[in-house]
Amino acid sequence: MSNYEVFNRNVKIYKKYEIEASERIKNKYNIDIKCWCDNSNYDFKTTNDIKYEVKCEPMALKTGNFFVEFWAYGVASGISITKSNYYIITDTNKYYLIDTNKLKELCQSANVKFTKDNLTRGYLLKKESIII
């Protein structure tokens, strides 16, 4: 299976977490979803024009860490190019909401890690460091 096929498979698997996160935002703030964005800018925007990026990190259940991607397949990605106002990161059990600029600040002092295939780089953050 090619890297592109793996990426597309994962996008489909994790879509349910984007939907769950959007439902939580709708209920918490009594607001509706204005649109969905299927590119690297953000995942969804609410009717008050707030943009959210949703990331699922199931390994965080075992490691206690979130991997915040900034480079993949030879190009800038993730936190380095997002247009979101907030990140929602889930370990599949809990959802963590953090201002994107605050997350970028935390990443400045985080360790950089590579995925096993060396195609993706990210910052490794302890889950508790983003609880606000």
C-alpha positions in Angstrom: 0.0 0.0 0.0 1.4 3.4 -1.0 1.9 6.2 1.5 -0.9 8.1 -0.3 -3.3 5.1 0.2 -2.3 4.8 3.9 -3.0 8.6 4.3 -6.4 8.3 2.6 -7.3 5.3 4.7 -6.4 7.1 7.9 -8.4 10.2 6.9 -11.5 8.0 6.6 -10.9 6.3 9.9 -10.4 9.5 11.8 -13.3 11.4 10.2 -15.6 10.2 13.0 -13.5 12.1 15.5 -13.9 15.3 13.5 -17.6 14.8 13.5 -17.7 14.1 17.3 -15.5 17.1 18.0 -17.8 19.4 15.9 -20.8 18.1 17.8 -19.1 18.8 21.1 -18.3 22.4 20.0 -21.9 22.9 18.8 -23.3 21.7 22.1 -20.8 23.5 24.3 -21.1 26.9 22.6 -24.7 26.6 21.2 -23.4 27.3 17.7 -23.7 25.7 14.3 -21.2 24.4 11.8 -20.8 26.9 8.9 -18.7 24.7 6.7 -16.2 21.8 6.4 -12.8 22.3 4.8 -11.1 19.2 3.3 -7.6 20.6 3.0 -4.8 21.5 5.3 -6.2 24.9 6.4 -8.7 23.6 9.0 -11.4 21.0 9.5 -14.5 23.0 10.2 -15.7 26.5 10.8 -18.5 27.6 13.0 -21.1 30.3 12.3 -19.1 32.8 14.3 -16.2 32.2 11.9 -14.0 30.3 14.4 -11.9 27.6 12.6 -11.0 24.3 14.2 -8.4 21.6 13.4 -9.1 18.1 14.8 -6.3 15.6 15.3 -6.7 12.0 16.6 -3.8 10.5 18.5 -4.8 7.0 19.7 -1.2 6.2 20.8 -1.5 8.9 23.4 -3.5 6.4 25.5 -0.4 4.3 25.8 2.3 7.0 25.7 0.7 10.0 27.4 2.1 12.1 24.5 0.6 13.9 21.5 2.5 14.1 18.2 1.9 17.5 16.6 2.8 17.2 13.0 4.7 20.0 11.2 6.3 18.3 8.2 5.1 15.3 6.0 6.2 13.8 2.8 8.7 16.6 2.0 6.5 19.6 2.7 5.3 21.7 5.6 2.1 20.4 7.1 0.0 20.4 10.3 0.7 23.0 12.9 3.1 24.9 10.6 0.5 25.7 7.9 -2.9 25.5 9.7 -5.3 28.4 9.5 -7.3 27.2 12.5 -8.0 29.3 15.6 -8.2 26.2 17.8 -6.9 22.6 17.8 -8.9 19.8 19.2 -6.8 16.8 19.9 -8.3 13.5 21.0 -6.8 10.3 22.3 -10.1 8.6 21.3 -11.4 8.9 24.9 -11.0 12.6 25.8 -11.0 15.7 23.7 -8.6 18.6 24.4 -9.2 22.1 23.1 -6.3 24.5 22.8 -5.8 27.8 21.1 -3.6 27.2 18.0 -1.2 30.0 19.0 -0.8 28.6 22.5 -0.1 25.1 20.9 2.6 26.7 18.7 4.2 28.2 21.7 4.3 24.9 23.5 5.8 23.3 20.4 8.8 25.7 20.5 10.2 23.9 23.5 9.1 20.4 22.6 11.3 17.5 21.2 11.1 16.8 17.5 10.3 13.2 16.6 10.0 11.3 13.3 7.5 8.6 12.5 8.8 5.1 11.9 8.9 5.6 8.1 10.8 8.9 8.6 8.4 10.7 6.3 6.7 12.8 9.0 8.1 15.0 11.7 6.3 16.4 14.7 6.6 17.8 18.1 6.1 15.5 21.1 4.0 17.0 23.8 2.8 15.5 27.1 -1.0 15.4 27.2 -1.1 17.3 30.5 0.9 20.2 28.9 -2.1 21.1 26.8 -4.8 20.9 29.4 -6.1 24.4 30.0 
